[in-house]
Every structure is written in structure tokens, then in C-alpha cells.
């Protein structure tokens, strides 16, 4: 028996939409609005796995913003 998958959302994710795409609606498209770069990122495929809802630590935008926040916090704690 498999353990249930844990889905974590990126804290910088403003919204994410899931819609059908492609011929006969066989593909899935996620549209993710990112707070870091203020752009909409699209992930399309049979079973796309956007880092925004799976593993935000793998996203370069998340890593950059997280480091910047850590630096701001460290300034006040040191």
C-alpha cells in the first residue's frame, strides 16, 4: 500500500488553474500565476507536474525569493 502523496503549494503562488488542452482534451494545462516574477507560467502535457504544487524547492524563482527573505530575517536576528 502506497502512502498518500503530499502536495505542497509554493508560498509565492497567487493562483493556479487547471484546464483541458490539445486535441480531444487529452492534455492537461496548468496556468500558474507567480508572485515573484509577476508572470503566468504554463505547464502542458499528459500528466504535467508543475513545481508550484509538487516540489517548490526545485523552482529557481522560489529558491531566489526564499534566500532573499532569509537574508532580510537574518539582518534583524544578528
N, C-alpha and C positions, 0 to 999 in steps of 0.2 A: 504494500500500500504506500503510495507516494504522499509526502507531506504537501499540504496546500502551498501554492506559490505565494510569496509575499510580494505585493505590489506596493512600491513606494513612489510617491509622486515628488517631482522636483519642487522645492520650495519657491522657485522663481517662475514656475509655470502659472500663467494667468488663466488660460483655458485650453482645453483640448477637445477637438471634435472628431468623431469617427463617422465616416461615410463610405458608401459603396462606390466603387470606381471601376473603370475598364469595361470591356465587352461583357454583357450579360451580368454585370455586377459581381464578377468573380474576384475582383481585387478589393482590398480594404485600404482606405487612405485615412491617415491621421493628420490633422492640422493642429499644430501646437503653437500657441502664442507665448513667446518668451519675453520675460520681463527684463532680462539682461541686455539683449541687443534690440529689443522692440521690433522684432520681425516675426513672421509666421513661417514655421518650418514644416515641410510636408514629408511624410513617410508613407510610401505606397508599396504594396506587394501582396502576396497571398496571405502571409501572416507577419506583417511588419511588427517590429518590436522597438518602438521609439525609446531612447534612453530617458526621456522625460517621465515615463511611467514605469519603467523597469529598473534601471540602474542609473540614477542621475550622476553617480560618481564618475561614470565613463564619459560624460559630456564635458567638452573643454570650456564651454560657457559657464557651467556650474562650477567647475574647478577654479576658474579665474575669479568669479564673484565670491566664492567661498573663501579663497585666500585673502581677497581684499577685505572681507568682513572680519576675518581673523586678525588681520593687521590693525584694523580700527579698534577692535576689542583689546588687543594686546597693548596698544598705546595707553589705554586707561588703566590697565591692570598692573603694568610695570612701574 
